[in-house]
Amino acid sequence: MNDCIFCRIIQGTAPARIVYQDDEVTAFHDIHPRAPIHILIVPNKHIPGVNQVAPEDVPMLGRLFLVARRLAEEMAIADGYRLVLNTGRRAGQSVFHLHVHLLGGRSFGWPPG
């Protein structure tokens, strides 16, 4: 999808600080970080959000979490990090390509914002 910034990042036609990429998943630094470490982990397949996930996407969803764990270990935050997945504008989703925020490097309170 040419109008999706995340699709363009995945394709290499938009700039990003990519930290991981394979056939199913790409991860890159958020341009507006909310923590010292703020990585977005996205499926390479364009899926607008959780409400559009299909049964055939289940293995890829597991891959998102395995990549999150791997990056947390590599970035030395495996002892405490937060994964956030917003669904819809009312929840704060601003880019309509499914993505998981990996946040770490500081303490987090509860409940979140």
N, C-alpha and C positions, 0 to 999 in steps of 0.2 A: 504494500500500500504506500504509494508515493507521498500521501499527505500525513503519514504517521512518522513522527520524529524517531521513535524507537525502531521502526522498520528500516529507516534510512541509516541509523547507527549500525544495526545488524548487517546491512548490506555494504557498509563502509563508505557511504556517500554523505554522511553527516559526521562532524567531529565528535569524539568522545574519548575519555581515558578508559579504554577497555582493560579489564583485569582478568577476564576469562571469556573464552568462547569455544564452543564445540558445535556439533551438528544440531543440537536441540536448544541450547541455552547460551545467552550472552549476558555478561555482567560488566557494569561500568560505573564510574563515580557519578553521583548525583551532582548536577550543576548548582543546586541550592542545598548544601548539606545541613542537616539538622543535628549532626553529631560529628565528632572528630573522624569517625569512619562512617560513611554513608554510601553504600553501594546499591545499585538497582540490578536486580536479577530478573531477566525477561526471557520468555520463550521466543525462539526464533520464528515460530509460527505466529501470525497475527491473530490474537484472540482479544477482543475489546475488554473483557473483564470476566470475573468469576461466573456471572450469569450466562455467559456464552460458552463455558467449558463443556466439551462433549465427552462421552465415555472413552473415546479413543485418545483423549488427552491425558488420561490418568497417569501413564508412565512418565510423561514429560513433567507433570506436576511433582511427582516424586523426585525427579532430577533437579528441579528448582531447589528443593530442600537439601539435597545432597551437595549441590554446589554452594549453597549458603553455609553449610557446615564446613566444607573445605576452605572457603574463603575466610571464615571466622578463625579457623585454625592457622591459616597462613598469615593472618593479620594480628595474631596473638590476642584475640578477644573471645576465644572459645569459652572462657570462664564466665562470660556474661555479655549477651547481646540480645537485641530485639529484632524480630521479623514482623513487618507490618505489610498488610495487603488491604488496600482501600478498594471498595466497590461502589461506584457511582459518585456523582458530584456531591451529594449530601454527606458522603463519608470522606470527601477530600480528594477523590481521584481526579487528576487534571489531565493526564495523558491516557487515552482510552486504548491501551495495549496492556494486557495483564502484566503486572510487575510486583515483585516482592522487594521491599526496602530492607536491607541489612544495615542495622544501626549499632554502633558500638564505640568504645573508647571513653565512655563516661557512664555515670550512674543514671538510672531512669526511675521515675516515680510511677505510682499507680494510684488512681486510674490515669491512663493517658489522656491528653487534651480532648 
